[in-house]
Amino acid sequence: MPSKCYFLKIFLIQVALTLVNNGYSQLVWTQQNSTTTTQFIDNVDIVNANVGFVLMYPDKVLSTTNGGSTWTPTTIPGSSLNGLCFIDTQTGWMIDYVNANIYKTTNGGGAWQLVYSNPFFTSYAYNIHFVDADHGWATRSDYFLHTTDGGVSWDSIPTPGGTSFQFVDQQRGFILYGNDLNRSSDGGAIWNSSVIWTGPENINGFYALDTANLWAVGENGLIRKSTDGGNTWSTNSIGNYNELKDIHFFDANNGIAVGVGGLVITTADGGINWIVNTSGVTTDLYQLDMISAGEAWVTGASGTIISSVADTDIIIENYDGNSSVCAGSSVIVELSVKNLGSSPITSGSFSLVGTGGSSINYNWSGLVSPGSAELINIGTLIINQSESFTVTFTGDANTANNSFNFPINVIGDPITFSGPHLVCETDSVTIYGSGGLYYTWTDFTTNGYDSSVTFTPTATAYYPVSVEDSYGCLTYDSIKVELDFTCGDTLINDSLVINNANIAMTPNGDNKNDFLFLDGIENTKNTVVIYNRWGDVIIQFENYNNSDVIWGGENKLGGIVPVGTYYFKVEVEGEQDQAGWVQILR
């Protein structure tokens, strides 16, 4: 097996996301257009979901930047390319089997520079591999080439033989020689051998997830595994499949093996159990690379390139939080999601939008195994009004059923308060609320059921009050009481006194308290202004007369105002301005 480039990206992914999954099965495989149906394709290296590289025999490297939808060839004339390795989307190396030349690119394969050539070579060159931007190795049949400066210079190291090799860091590496696996812990200077298999089947390839966990595959469907760095080996499978050519694991559980006749098998338990996938091809498959538990590319004979996506299908089954809350409540949005696919899903994003403008965007990572359901907390909302919400999941293979709708309604009794109040210095005043069950007046001692308090103010102040209603919801407010220091002043003309004859209005058309009645205002030239509790002008009247110029609880646009306390100011020509309040009930 020509070796893949097992470099730092593999280990970064493993640190970020290690899966424990007992339900992983089929992947969905798609054949890509490699532009040839005759040439052998080998040495696949995936950098991410969009960028990847493969070698087409004898002298072409194919690159893609759109996940394999299209491939761009670059030819190295006179070469016989055999090894390929990229450490990111721009920087990579490849090696010439016959001429032992090493080439490097720093622009994603757009151009290749010759960085090593030995006209006196005595053996063929097989593979190349880097663990980071500086440290790399290339194999020949009689020795290693080793660089610590990204390929600017190369040193020779004797090798025990073999063509397929892999380093997991700058010091520890493995090389396959027949059915033996040679191991080094000093960068390749010294090698120790272990026997993978003593049977008649030949070992074709191996993969080292780390220094402990290794797998090897070969003829007659042979799969061997070691958990102690190759000291001892156990058989996972033999005689169950066609000849296997290559194996790769994303983590300790999820792996793929490929072989002759289009064979693709997958495991989710470290190789104990394997499931045959429908690859869609019958050509022999030789090499693969993985970037996640469900994303892989495989290459083979007759121009074959196939790629997989995980068979994931997330549906949002339910919103598991409160659907009826008090205004101002903090609500945790916890969703019950289920994976209807046959592959695990490990990441995605949730987008929630409410009809009132509330929103949440949450990037999720975790695990939802096939057939299982999980509760996922996507964030917290502050609910001030009733809203309907739509939440959408992005990140699975089936996008047809990714949205879910649910409401959150604001409950509570209508609570109103009196005020503001204008009183003389020595007068008492009654402030009150209505609509609640329990009242807490911060500045007064009451029994909790008192909806009003009466007292003589000594200064202009705001008096806080909290009200609990029949739903258990709390409403907080403060009532302003202002001292009028002009009480008792002599007016030039104070003969007219306007009284509010009805402090409560019920504008329901029954001809009882349907409008604001101002006693004594008839036959005067006046202006009456109605305010809400925040001092905003609701409506204004000229020559209010308790007859055809009246206020029946509407605003200046003709709309009906809500229940509550409203205030009026009366200006009568030649008289002192007067004010009062009225409460609308419906």
N, C-alpha and C positions, 0 to 999 in steps of 0.2 A: 504493500500500500504506500503510494507516495504520501508524505506527511503533509498535514495541514499546518497553517500558521496558528498555533495556540499561544496567543500572546496576552498582554495585560488586560484587554477588554473582558476576557472570560472571567477573570478573578474579580474585577470590579463589579460585574453583573452578579456574581455569586454572593459577594458581600452585601450588595444592596437588596437582593431578593433570593432567599432560600426557601423552597417550597416543601411542604409536607402534604402529599396528595395520594389518596388511595383509590381514585376513581378515574384516572386519566386513560383514555383509550385512543380512538381514531383521530388522526389529523386529516384535514382537507387538503389534498394535493392538486397542484395545477402545473401543467407542462408549459414551460416558457419557450419563446422563440429565440433560439440561439443563432439563427441565420444559417445553420447547416444541418443536414440530416446524415452526413457521412463521416465527419471528422470526430475523433475521440476528444472528449472534454474531461478535464481533470483539474485538480488543485483549486477547489472552491474556497473563497475567503469572504465572509460577510462582515462588513463593518457595522452596519445598522440596517434598519428595515428597508432603506432605500438604496444604499450604496453597497456594491459587491463586485467581486472580480473572479474570473475563472480563466484557465489556460485551455486553448484549443490547439491540439496537435497539428503541425509541429511548432509553429513560430508566431502564434497570435495570443495576445491577452485581451479578453473581452471585459468591458466595464459597463456597469449600469448605475444610474443615479435615480431611477424611478421604480425600484423594487423588482426589476427584471422585465418590465414591459418592453423595453428596447435595450439593445446591447451595442456598444461601440467597440470595434476591433482596432487594435494597434499591432502592427507587424514588426518583429525584430528579424530582419533578413538574415538568412543563413543559420538561424538558431534552431535548437531543439529544446524548447522550454519544458522544465520539469518540476520546478518548485516555486511557490508564490507565498508572500507574506506581507500583510498591511497592518500597521499599528493604529492608523486613523484613516479618515477619508482621503487624505492627501499623500501620505508617506508609505511607501512600500518597496519591496525588493523581489526579484525573481532570479532564477539560476538556469543556466544553459546546461543540459545534460551532456552534450557531446564536447562542447568547447570549454566547459567549466567557467564560463564568464558569469559575472554577477552584475545585475543592473539595478538601478535605484530610480524611483520617481518621487518628486515632491509636489506634484500637481495632479494627483488623482489618476495617474496613468496616462496623462496627456502627452508626456515626453519621458523617455527613459535614458539614463546616463550610465555608461559602463564604468563601474567602480572597482572591478577586480578582473584581471585576466592573467593567465599563466600559459604561455605558449609551449611550455615543456611538460604539460600535464601528462600523467601516466595512467590515470583512471577516470572513470566517469563521475560526474557530479549528479546528486540525486535531489536533495531537498535543502530548504532554507527556512530558518525560523528565528524570530526575534521575540524577546519578552518585554522590551521597552524600546525607546528610540535609539539606544546606544548598543545594547548587548544582544548579539545575534550569533548564530552558528549556521554553517552550511556543511553538508555531508558529501564526501566522496568515498569511494569504495575502500580507500586505505587510510584516510585521515579526515579530521574535522578542520574546517576553517573557522576561526573565532575572531570577533571584533568587539571592541568596547567603545567605539567612537562612531557608531552608525554606519559602518562600512567604509570609512575612509582608509583604514588599514586593517589587515587580516594576518593572524598568526596561525600556524599549523599545529594541530594536536593529534597525536595518534588515536585511532579509533579501534574498538574491538571488531569492527565490521558491522554491516547492516545498512539499511537504507531509510527506514522509517524511524524518526526520532521526535522527541518532544521535551522541552524544558519547562518547568513550572515556575522557576525564578532564575536568578542569575547563577545559582550554584547547582541546583538539583535538576537532573534530567534523566531521560530514559531513551534507549535505542533498541529496536527490535532486530534480532539476528536469528533467522530461522524461527525455532520455537522457544528461543531463550530471550529474556529481557535483561539487558545490561543497565546498571544504575550507577549514577555519579552524584556525589554530593560536593564536588569542588569545581564545578564549571566544565567538567569533561576531562580533567587531567587523569583521574583514576576511575576505573569501572569495575563493578562487581556484578556477577551474572547470577540469574535465577531462572529456573525452568518453568515455563508457563504450562506446557503440555507435553506428555510423553507418548501420546497415542499417535496413530498414523496420519491424522489430519494435520495439515499445515496451517499455521497461524498467518493470517493476512494483514491484520492491523490491530492497533491497540489505542486506548485513550486513557490519559491520566488526568483525573479531575483535580487532584492535589497530590501531595507526597504519599498519601495512604491509599486512596481509592482509585483502583485501576480496573479496566476491562479489556479483554482481548477477544477477537472473533476469527473464525477460520472456516475450513472446509466442513461439509456435512452439518452446517448450521451450528458449529461449535461456538459457545459463549462461555468464557472463563472470567472470574472476578477475584480480585485481591483487595483486602481491606487493611493490609499491613505493609504497603509499599512494595509488594511483589515478593515478599518472603514466602508466603503460602498462597495457593490458588484453589478455588472451588469451581465446579461446573454448574453454570446456570441452565444450560441447555445443550443438547447434542442430538442430532438425527431428526429434529423437528422441522428444519427449514432447509432451503437450498444453501449453497455456499455463500457465506457472508464475507464482504470485502472491507467494510469500515464500520466504526462505531463512534458515537459521540454522546456525552452526557452534559446537560445544562447544569444540573445540580445532583445531589446524591440520590435522587429518586427518578428524575425524568431523563430518559435517554432514547436514542434512535440507533438502529443498525440497518445497513443496506447490503444488498448482494445481487446475485445473478438473477436474470429473468424479471427485473423490475421489483425485486423483493424489498419491502420496507416494513420493519417491525418496530413497535414502540413499547416502552415500559414506563410505569409510574411508581414502581416500588424497588428501584435500584437494580432491576434485572431478574428479580425472582419470577415474575410473570411477564410474558410478551404477547402482544396482539398484532396480527398481520393487518397492515393498512392496505387500502386500495390506492396504489400509486398512480394508476392510469397509464403505465408504460410497461413494456415487456423487455426492453433492452437491459443489458447488464449495468448495474450501478456500482460506482467505485469509491466515491468520496462524498462526505457531507460536512456541513458546518451549521451550528445552531446559535441563535441569539436570544432565545427564550424557550420556555418549555413547549411552546407550540409553533415556533417559527424556525424553519430550517430550509436550506437549499441542498440539493443533491445533484451530482453530475455523473455522467456515464457515457456509454458508447453511442455512436450514431448521433452525435450532437445533442444528447439528452441533458436538459436542465429541468428539474422539477422543484417547486417551492411549496411550502405548507403554511397554512394559517390554522390556528387552533379552532376546533369546532365548538365555539362558545356562543351561547344564546342567553343573555341575561334578560329577565323580566322583573319589573318592580311589582310585587304582588300586593303590597299594602303599605299605608302610612300608619305607623304604630304609636303615634303620639296623640295628644289631646286634640279633639276637633271642636271643642267648645271651651273658650277661655275668657277671662276678664280682660278688658282693655288694658294695654300696657304690659301684658304677661310676656315672659320669656319662654319660648317654646322650643324644645329640642326636636329637630326633625330626624326621626329614626325610621328607616325604610327597610321593609322585608323584601329581599331580592333572592331570586332563584335562578340557577344555571340549568337551562333545558338542554344544553349541548352535551357532547361527549368528551370535552376537554376542559381542564380547569381554566378559570380566568383569574388573573392576578393583579390587574390594574385597570383603571378607567377613570372617567370623570362624570360628575353629576352636575347638572345645571337646573336650578329651580327658579321659576318666575311666577310672581303673584299678580293678580289683576289690579291690586292696589299699589304696585311698584316694588314690593319686597322681592329680594333675590338672594340666592346662594350659589356660589360656584365652588365645587369641592373636587380636588384631585385625590383619588382613592388608590391605595395599594393594599393587598391582602390576599385572600384566597377564598374563592367559592368553587367547590368541587362539583363535578357533574352530578346533577340530580339533587344537590343539596341547596338549602336556603340559609341565608345569613342575615342578621340585622346589621345595618350600616348607618352610623350616625354621620350625617352630612353637614351638620351645623346647627345654629340657633337663630331663631327669628324673634323679633319684638313685634307683637301683634297689637295694633292700635285700632284696627277696623276689620270687619269680616272680609275675607279674601278667598278666591279660588286659586289653587296653585297647580302648575304643570311642572313635573320634574322629568328630565330626560337623561338617560345614561348613554355615554359614548365610550366605545372600546371593545365591543364584542363583534363577532362575525355577522350575526343576524341583526340588522338594524330596523327591522319592520315592526318590532313590538317593544320599543325602548322607552316609551313615554307612559306616564301615569298621572292622573288628575285626582285631586282631593281638596276639600274645603276646610278652612278653619274659621269658625264663627265667633264673633264677639258677643258675649251674653252680659246681662246686667239690667237692673231697673233704672229708669230715668231719675236722676237725682238733680234737684234744683236748690239754690240757696238765695236768701234775701240779700239786699244791699246793692250798691253801696248806700249807706245811711248818712243823712245830714241831720245833726241834732244840736240843740243849744247846750251850753256848758253844763247846766245843772239838771238837764233832762235825762231820764232813763231811756234806754232803747232795747228793743227785742230783736235779736238776730236769730235766724232759724234756717234749717234745711228741711227738705221734704223728699219722700220716696224711699227712705232707708229704714233699716231695722235698728241699728245701733249707731250712736253718735259719740264721738270723742272730741271734746272741746279742749284744745291744748291749754288754754289760759283759765279754764274753769273746772271745778269739781262737780261732776254730775253722775247719775246712776247708769249711764250708758244708753238709756232709752229716751233721754231728753232731746227732742229735736230742736229745742230753742233755749236760749238763755237770755235773761233780762238783767241789765246792769246799767250803772251810770258811768259813762266814759270820762276820763280825765285828760285825754289827749287823742289826737287823730292816730289811728292805728289799724292794722290788719289782724284779724282774729282767725287763726287756723282751725280747721275742723276736718275730721275724717269720718266717712260714713260707710258702713257695711250694709250691703243690700241682701235680698233674699237668696241670691246666688253665692253669697260669700265674697263678692267683689268689693273692693275698697275704692272710694272716690275721695280725693284730697282737694281742698280748696281753702281759700281764706276770704273773709268778709270784711270789707272796708267800712269803718265808722269814722266819719269826719265831723269835728266840732265846728259849729257855725258861730263865729264870734261876733256876727252882726245882729244876733238876736236882740230885740228890744230897741234897736236904733230907730229914731224918728224918721219917717219918710215924708217927702214933699206931698205925695198923694198915695195913701195906703188904704184907700176906701174899698178897693176890690180885693177879695180873697178867693182864690181858686182852690176848691177842694176836690180830691179824687174820691168820688162817691162809690166807686167799686174797685177795691184793691185786687180783685180777681176777675179775670175774663174767661168765659167759656164760649168762644166763637163757633158755635155749632149749628146756628140757624134756628134755635128755639125761641128767639126773641127775649132771652133772659141773659143779661150780662154778655151780650154778643159784641159790644164795642166798649172803648174807653169813654166813660162818662165823666166830664169835668164840670162840676157844679159851679154855676156863676159865670161861665165863659160866653154865654149867649150874648149877642148884640154888642160884641167888642171887636176891635180891630186887633188881631192876634196872630202869632206864629207859634205852632206847636211842633216840637221836634221829638221823635222817638229814638231812643238809644238801646243797644244791647248792653249786656253786663260789662263788656270790654270798652265801652265808650264809642262804638261805631254807630254812625247815623243809620237807622233802619229806614225811616221815612219822615217827611216833613209836610206840614199842612199850613195853609194860610186861611185865617178866619174860621177856625174850628168852631162848630156850632151845635154839637150833639144831635144833629139832625141829618143833613145830607153831606156834611164834611166831618167824617168820623174815622177813627182807626179801629179796624176789625181784625187786627192780627196779621196783616200782610206787610210785605216789604215794598220798596219803591218800584220793583219790577212786577208786582202783583203776586209774587209767590207767597206761600204760607210759611210763617216763621214757626220754629219749633217751640214746644212748651218751655217755660222758664220765666225768669224775672226780667222785666224791661223797665226802662226809666224814661220819664218825659220831662221836658222843659217847656214852660209856658212863658211867652213874652207878650205882654199886653201893652199897647201904646199908652204911655203916661203912668204906668204902674211898675212896681218892682217885679223882676223876674221871679218865677216860682217853679218848683220842681217836685217830683214825686215818683212813685214806682207802682207797677202793676204786675201781677203774675198771671200768665196765660196757662190755663189748664184745658185739656182736651179729653 
